Amino acid sequence: MVRRPLGNDHHGPDTLLVTSDMTRTVPVTAETERLRELVEGARFVLFDFDGPICRLFAGHSATDVARRLEEWLEGQGLPVPLTEAEKGQSDPQMALRAVDRRHPGSDLVAELEELLTRHELRAVRSAMPTPYADPLVRTWTALGARLAITSNNSARSVSAYLAGRGLLGCFAPHIYGRTHELHRLKPDPYHLNRALRAMGAAPGHTLMIGDAPSDLQAAELAGVPFLGYARNEDKESRLRQVGAEVIVRSLDSVLRILRE
């Protein structure tokens, strides 16, 4: 790889990264330099699951799952504790969190959480791998980094997906997911701190990769540097709004740094 100065039609003191095969050019900005620092300095990597690793509900509508949770609650003779604006949203965990706020630690919460877990396990069968995620995980593992999953999804569904992709060995036993203690979900840093303790990881030598504001907030509370992954402009905008400084639209950017 060589560096060449940009022409006068570009603003600022940026340079241009040119790959050896001359097929890609990437502007070197403060953000891309910071990306390199984050990746090269990471001895431990905490991945969120749904987003950076795969699209869990790619072939199994998240909106439909959320509606089925609401219907189950109605079938129990219980009002769905959601506002009209919240109903019909694409986040199946919204109803679960709402019930937990009203009935924390109850059998109702445990049953609803188990129902969501079963839907997630079915969704695993049609989940779509995030582009470059599989080779990124394998490459980072081969280079000696230790990896963990810190997710608001069920650890059972995470493990099932990873096993199906032949990636379970890259993470196990460090898979930390949703339990009946819903107050422990991100943005609470509970699962991140569990991973740090279990791996003997210093927060400053760890990197969290996530695609949601709650991922960033949890990383900040745990003192862990954060790398945002955004598969579209909406995801990127939401991360920017909460202060994410380094965001990639493709994990290929991270993989190329490792392969250099």
C-alpha positions in Angstrom: 0.0 0.0 0.0 1.2 3.5 -0.8 0.1 7.0 0.2 -0.4 9.7 -2.3 -1.3 13.3 -1.7 -4.7 14.3 -2.8 -5.1 16.9 -5.6 -6.2 20.5 -5.1 -9.8 19.6 -5.6 -9.9 18.0 -2.2 -10.2 20.1 1.0 -7.8 19.8 3.8 -4.5 18.0 4.4 -5.9 14.5 3.7 -4.0 11.9 1.8 -5.2 9.0 -0.3 -4.7 5.4 0.6 -4.1 3.3 -2.5 -4.2 -0.4 -2.2 -1.6 -2.5 -4.0 -4.1 -3.8 -6.6 -5.3 -0.2 -7.2 -8.9 -1.3 -6.9 -9.9 0.8 -3.9 -9.0 4.2 -2.7 -9.9 5.5 0.7 -9.5 9.0 2.0 -7.3 9.2 5.0 -9.0 11.4 7.5 -8.8 11.7 11.3 -11.6 9.2 11.5 -9.8 6.6 9.3 -6.6 7.0 11.2 -8.5 6.6 14.5 -10.1 3.4 13.0 -6.6 2.0 12.4 -5.6 2.9 16.0 -8.7 1.2 17.4 -8.2 -2.0 15.4 -4.5 -2.3 15.9 -4.8 -1.6 19.6 -7.5 -4.2 20.3 -6.4 -7.3 22.1 -9.9 -8.2 23.1 -13.0 -7.5 20.9 -16.6 -7.5 22.1 -19.1 -7.9 19.3 -22.8 -7.1 19.4 -24.6 -9.9 17.7 -27.6 -8.7 15.6 -26.0 -6.2 13.3 -22.2 -6.7 13.3 -22.4 -10.5 13.1 -25.6 -11.0 11.2 -29.1 -9.8 10.5 -31.0 -12.1 12.7 -34.4 -11.3 11.4 -33.4 -11.0 7.7 -35.8 -13.8 6.7 -38.1 -13.8 9.7 -39.8 -10.4 10.2 -38.9 -8.7 13.4 -42.2 -6.7 13.2 -44.2 -9.9 13.0 -42.4 -11.3 16.0 -43.1 -8.1 18.0 -46.8 -8.4 17.0 -46.9 -12.0 18.1 -45.5 -11.0 21.5 -48.2 -8.4 21.8 -50.9 -10.9 20.8 -49.6 -13.4 23.4 -50.0 -10.8 26.1 -53.5 -10.0 24.9 -54.2 -13.7 25.0 -53.3 -13.8 28.7 -56.0 -11.2 29.3 -53.3 -8.5 29.9 -53.2 -5.1 28.3 -50.1 -4.5 26.2 -48.1 -1.9 28.1 -47.1 0.0 25.0 -48.1 3.4 23.6 -49.9 3.5 20.3 -46.7 4.8 18.7 -44.7 1.9 20.2 -47.1 -0.8 19.0 -46.2 -2.4 15.7 -42.6 -1.3 15.9 -39.9 -3.6 14.5 -38.1 -4.2 17.9 -39.5 -7.4 19.5 -37.8 -6.5 22.7 -39.9 -3.4 23.2 -42.9 -5.3 24.6 -40.6 -7.4 26.7 -39.0 -4.4 28.3 -42.3 -2.7 28.8 -43.7 -5.7 30.7 -40.6 -5.9 32.8 -41.0 -2.3 33.8 -44.4 -3.1 35.2 -43.8 -6.6 36.5 -40.0 -6.9 37.1 -38.8 -10.4 37.8 -42.2 -11.9 37.4 -43.2 -15.3 35.9 -44.9 -13.3 33.2 -41.6 -11.7 32.1 -39.9 -15.1 32.2 -42.5 -16.6 29.9 -42.4 -13.7 27.5 -38.6 -13.8 27.4 -38.7 -17.6 26.6 -41.3 -16.9 23.9 -39.0 -14.3 22.3 -36.0 -16.7 22.6 -38.0 -19.4 20.7 -38.7 -16.9 17.9 -35.0 -15.9 17.8 -34.0 -19.6 17.5 -36.4 -20.0 14.5 -35.0 -16.8 13.0 -31.4 -18.2 13.2 -32.3 -20.6 10.3 -32.7 -17.7 7.9 -30.4 -15.1 9.4 -28.1 -13.4 6.9 -24.4 -13.1 7.7 -23.1 -9.5 7.8 -20.8 -9.1 4.9 -17.1 -9.8 5.9 -18.1 -10.7 9.4 -17.1 -14.4 9.1 -13.6 -13.7 7.7 -13.1 -10.8 10.1 -13.8 -13.1 13.1 -11.5 -15.8 11.8 -8.7 -13.4 11.0 -8.9 -11.6 14.3 -8.8 -15.0 16.1 -5.9 -16.2 14.0 -4.0 -13.1 15.0 -4.4 -13.9 18.7 -7.2 -11.6 19.7 -9.8 -12.9 22.2 -13.4 -12.4 21.2 -16.7 -12.2 23.0 -20.4 -11.6 22.2 -22.2 -9.1 24.4 -25.8 -9.0 23.1 -29.4 -8.2 24.1 -30.4 -11.3 22.2 -30.6 -14.7 23.8 -27.2 -16.5 24.3 -28.9 -19.6 23.0 -29.8 -18.0 19.7 -26.3 -16.5 19.4 -24.7 -19.8 20.1 -26.9 -21.6 17.6 -26.1 -19.1 14.9 -22.3 -19.2 15.5 -22.3 -23.0 15.6 -24.1 -23.1 12.2 -21.4 -20.8 10.7 -18.5 -22.8 12.3 -17.6 -19.7 14.4 -18.6 -20.9 17.9 -15.0 -21.8 18.8 -13.9 -18.3 18.1 -16.1 -17.0 20.9 -16.9 -19.8 23.3 -17.3 -19.6 26.3 -17.5 -15.8 26.1 -21.1 -15.4 24.9 -23.1 -13.1 27.1 -26.8 -12.6 26.2 -30.2 -11.8 27.5 -31.5 -13.4 30.7 -34.6 -12.8 32.7 -32.9 -9.9 34.4 -33.8 -7.4 31.7 -32.5 -4.5 33.6 -29.0 -5.9 32.7 -29.5 -5.4 29.0 -27.5 -2.7 27.2 -27.1 0.2 27.7 -26.3 -1.3 31.1 -22.6 -2.4 30.9 -23.3 -5.6 32.9 -22.5 -8.1 30.1 -19.5 -6.0 28.9 -18.1 -6.1 32.4 -18.7 -9.8 32.7 -16.8 -10.4 29.5 -13.9 -8.1 30.6 -13.6 -9.9 33.9 -13.8 -13.4 32.4 -11.2 -12.7 29.8 -8.9 -10.7 32.1 -9.2 -7.8 29.7 -8.1 -4.3 30.4 -10.9 -1.9 29.0 -8.3 0.2 27.2 -7.0 -2.8 25.2 -10.6 -3.8 24.3 -12.8 -2.8 21.4 -16.6 -2.9 21.3 -18.3 -3.2 17.9 -22.0 -2.4 17.8 -24.7 -0.8 15.6 -27.0 0.8 18.2 -26.8 3.7 20.5 -27.2 1.3 23.5 -24.0 -0.4 22.4 -22.1 2.9 22.5 -23.6 3.9 25.9 -22.7 0.5 27.4 -19.1 0.8 26.0 -18.7 4.2 27.5 -19.9 3.1 30.9 -17.5 0.1 30.8 -14.6 2.4 29.7 -14.2 0.5 26.4 -13.4 2.1 23.0 -16.2 1.9 20.5 -16.4 1.2 16.8 -19.8 1.7 15.2 -21.0 -0.5 12.4 -23.8 1.0 10.3 -25.2 -0.9 7.3 -27.2 2.1 6.1 -27.5 5.9 6.5 -30.3 5.6 9.2 -28.1 3.5 11.4 -25.1 5.8 10.9 -27.2 8.9 11.7 -28.5 7.4 15.0 -24.9 6.5 16.0 -23.7 10.0 15.1 -26.5 11.6 17.1 -25.3 9.9 20.3 -21.7 10.8 19.8 -20.1 7.9 17.9 -16.8 9.2 16.5 -15.7 6.2 14.4 -18.2 4.4 12.2 -17.7 1.9 9.3 -20.3 1.1 6.7 -18.6 -2.1 5.8 -16.5 -4.5 8.0 -14.2 -4.9 5.0 -12.6 -1.6 6.3 -11.6 -3.4 9.5 -10.6 -6.7 7.7 -8.2 -4.9 5.4 -6.4 -3.2 8.3 -5.9 -6.7 9.9 -4.7 -8.2 6.7 -2.1 -5.6 6.2 
